Amino acid sequence: DTGLQASKLMEVEKVLAEARKAKEAGATRYCMGAAWREPKDRDMDMICAMIEGVKEMGMETCMTLGMLSGQQVHRLAQTGLDYYNHNVDTSEEYYPNVISTRTYQDR
C-alpha cells in the first residue's frame, strides 16, 4: 500500500493552464500521463481535447496512459499526438521481481 489515493482525470482547462506555464518557461514539448492500467473510452474526449489544446499552443505532445486498444491508438494519432511513452519495466526474467500486478505479456 503506497498510501496514495486515486484521483479523477484532471480537467482539460487545468491541464492546459499548466501547459501554458510550461510554454512560458521555454518548453517545446508537453508530456501528460495517468497512472492507470488503461484509459476508459469515456475519457478519450477529454484526453483528445488536451492534445488539441497543447498543439494549439505550438508544442509537441506526448502521453503515457497505459495499455491502449487499437481504436484508442488510432484516435490519439488522428488527434495529432506526437509521442507515446510505453514503459518497459525490466527484462522478462526479472519482471516478477519488480511487478506483481500483471504479467510480462500483459504490459
PLY file of the C-alpha trace (Angstrom):
ply
format ascii 1.0
element vertex 107
property float x
property float y
property float z
element edge 106
property int vertex1
property int vertex2
end_header
0.00 0.00 0.00
1.53 3.28 -1.14
-0.90 5.39 0.84
-1.87 7.27 -2.32
-5.50 7.81 -3.19
-6.87 7.52 -6.70
-7.99 10.74 -8.32
-10.01 11.52 -11.40
-8.55 12.68 -14.68
-7.60 16.36 -14.45
-9.94 18.82 -16.10
-8.85 19.91 -19.58
-8.57 23.59 -18.65
-6.34 22.81 -15.67
-4.02 20.72 -17.86
-3.90 23.47 -20.47
-3.16 26.10 -17.81
-0.16 24.02 -16.71
0.89 23.58 -20.34
0.81 27.37 -20.81
3.12 27.78 -17.81
5.49 25.22 -19.30
5.49 27.00 -22.66
6.15 30.36 -20.98
9.11 28.72 -19.23
10.52 27.61 -22.59
9.08 24.10 -23.08
8.61 22.89 -26.64
7.02 19.54 -25.72
4.38 18.84 -23.09
4.03 15.33 -21.68
0.88 14.12 -19.97
0.31 10.89 -18.12
-2.06 8.94 -15.95
-1.29 6.11 -13.55
-3.84 3.54 -14.61
-3.83 0.23 -16.42
-5.60 1.61 -19.48
-7.74 4.61 -20.34
-11.50 4.19 -20.46
-13.21 5.08 -23.72
-15.29 7.64 -21.79
-12.06 9.56 -21.04
-10.92 9.80 -24.66
-12.80 13.03 -25.45
-11.03 14.82 -22.60
-7.67 13.28 -23.48
-8.02 14.35 -27.11
-9.06 17.86 -26.04
-5.84 18.05 -24.00
-3.78 17.06 -27.04
-5.56 19.57 -29.27
-5.14 22.37 -26.74
-1.43 21.77 -26.29
-0.92 21.51 -30.07
-2.70 24.87 -30.49
-0.01 26.37 -28.25
2.61 25.21 -30.74
4.10 22.48 -28.57
4.67 18.82 -29.32
2.60 16.39 -27.28
3.47 13.14 -25.58
1.42 10.87 -23.35
1.69 7.79 -21.22
-1.69 6.26 -20.43
-1.05 2.54 -20.05
-2.31 -0.08 -22.47
-4.33 1.16 -25.43
-6.84 -0.52 -27.70
-6.29 -0.26 -31.44
-9.18 2.19 -31.66
-7.65 4.38 -28.95
-4.27 4.36 -30.73
-5.95 5.44 -33.95
-7.87 8.21 -32.20
-4.77 9.59 -30.49
-2.91 9.56 -33.81
-5.81 11.27 -35.62
-5.88 13.92 -32.89
-2.21 14.66 -33.53
-0.37 13.06 -30.60
3.34 13.27 -31.42
4.82 10.71 -29.00
3.58 7.87 -26.82
5.63 6.53 -23.92
5.20 2.89 -23.03
7.27 1.82 -20.05
9.14 -1.42 -20.44
9.75 -2.09 -16.78
12.51 -4.71 -16.96
13.52 -7.97 -18.63
11.03 -10.81 -18.86
13.11 -12.94 -16.48
13.29 -10.28 -13.77
9.78 -8.91 -14.28
8.10 -10.92 -11.47
10.60 -9.42 -9.00
9.54 -5.89 -9.92
5.86 -6.05 -10.83
3.25 -8.21 -9.11
0.06 -6.72 -10.56
0.39 -8.14 -14.08
2.46 -10.49 -16.19
5.24 -9.53 -18.59
2.99 -10.43 -21.54
0.26 -8.21 -20.08
2.29 -5.00 -20.38
0 1
1 2
2 3
3 4
4 5
5 6
6 7
7 8
8 9
9 10
10 11
11 12
12 13
13 14
14 15
15 16
16 17
17 18
18 19
19 20
20 21
21 22
22 23
23 24
24 25
25 26
26 27
27 28
28 29
29 30
30 31
31 32
32 33
33 34
34 35
35 36
36 37
37 38
38 39
39 40
40 41
41 42
42 43
43 44
44 45
45 46
46 47
47 48
48 49
49 50
50 51
51 52
52 53
53 54
54 55
55 56
56 57
57 58
58 59
59 60
60 61
61 62
62 63
63 64
64 65
65 66
66 67
67 68
68 69
69 70
70 71
71 72
72 73
73 74
74 75
75 76
76 77
77 78
78 79
79 80
80 81
81 82
82 83
83 84
84 85
85 86
86 87
87 88
88 89
89 90
90 91
91 92
92 93
93 94
94 95
95 96
96 97
97 98
98 99
99 100
100 101
101 102
102 103
103 104
104 105
105 106
